[in-house]
Amino acid sequence: MVKKAIFLNIDFNSLNFSTNIDKKCAQKVTYSEVFYKKNYFRNMIYKSDCLHFLGHIPCKPHKTQGFHCENCPAYTQIEKKILIIKLGAMGDVIRTTPLITRYKELYPSAKFTWITLFPDILPKNEIHEIYKLSVEAVLYVQNTDWDIAINLDKEKEASGLLKMVNAKEKFGYILKDGASQPVNDLANHKFSTGLFDDVSQANTKNYCTEIFELCGLEYENEPYLLDNHADKGFIWNLDHSKKIIGLNTGCGDRWTTRLWSIDKWVELVKKIQAAGYFPLLLGGAQEHERNLEIQQKSGAEYLGNFPLNKFINLIDQCDLVVTQVTMGMHLTLGLGKKIVLMNNIFNPHEFDLFNKGEIVQPPKPCQCFYLGQCKTGITCMEDIDPQTVFESVERVLGK
């Protein structure tokens, strides 16, 4: 789509200048691409359907090469405008990114816009526009015509946003009668697993398979997209002559039934050290005191807690990570690292480890499916033996 902005004709000879030098300078300004001969503005051509076009600021091809829209060699017509609404949680945002890879294969010149609560976790080199949910973001998406709009959240604000946008095709969940409901039959399976525990427990599809089907696609093991922040200049004083085993010791506030005790972690650390590996404690501010205690009792390396981008880069130093089902699990998988995943309250079929790890579970089935507090008062995570976890570490490292 070629558009023209019509400017007034200006005759420099009719303007008043204090000196001839002023006049010459005005005529010498680098307007060679803007003026017709005889100092008239020419019609400016711009292409708002170009993948590089921004509208409010110069595009990258202009800033780096000086190109103007007319006859621009970098011009790429937008094939599809695709909106993805995935607000949270952070780990779920990460494991939704394989959709980008598939849609790029289908529509190489598609423009992607993502609305989320965690914009910093998404790779800016893969997604054209990333917005945190806000009034400004809502005004933008509501007043734009989309080819495809996808909402993967059942929260009412996300479903309400999908309802407001104008799109040729909509997938996922939409607000109907004051509640989130499937846009169409494609979303029924994923929707039902969130409503009924027995359906969720019987499910054998992993998360990515479900969200691909929800969009009318077939999942083909597309990887997560995650920036490792290697360009940030982070320096770590770690012994890479040994295999570095990251130990992500926390599990957040919501699902405390996933927590493994400090004594279990200490025992695992000692087994890792005895095997000649390098144990590295991982966690955020919430795990700080916990990790200090594990360090004091075991001698494991603990470097502290860091901002998200630095924490991601620290995980990237590891050869393998032992973790519960947490954001750390998704970061580990996003970085393509080997993993030993301890799970109790979730359906293990939900997780795709990309053939890079194993899942270790209690010997008896957990009775607290998707519960934040244990019914018996003692989490079955305590039934997972550190020796079992260590043997899994050995097997996965050997693959």
JOJOGI-V684935 format. One record per helix or strand. SS is the DSSP state (A for helix, B for strand). FROM is the first residue (numbers start at 1). TO is the last residue. Records with the same first field share a line. If there is no record, write none. Layout:
BEGIN
SS = FROM-TO + FROM-TO
END
This chain:
BEGIN
B = 3-5 + 35-35 + 41-41 + 44-46 + 50-50 + 77-77 + 81-85 + 111-116 + 129-132 + 145-151 + 166-176 + 179-182 + 244-248 + 278-282 + 301-302 + 320-324 + 338-343 + 357-361
A = 12-14 + 20-28 + 37-39 + 60-65 + 90-94 + 98-106 + 119-121 + 135-142 + 156-164 + 185-195 + 197-202 + 207-214 + 230-232 + 256-258 + 262-274 + 285-298 + 308-315 + 327-334 + 348-350 + 380-383 + 386-398
END
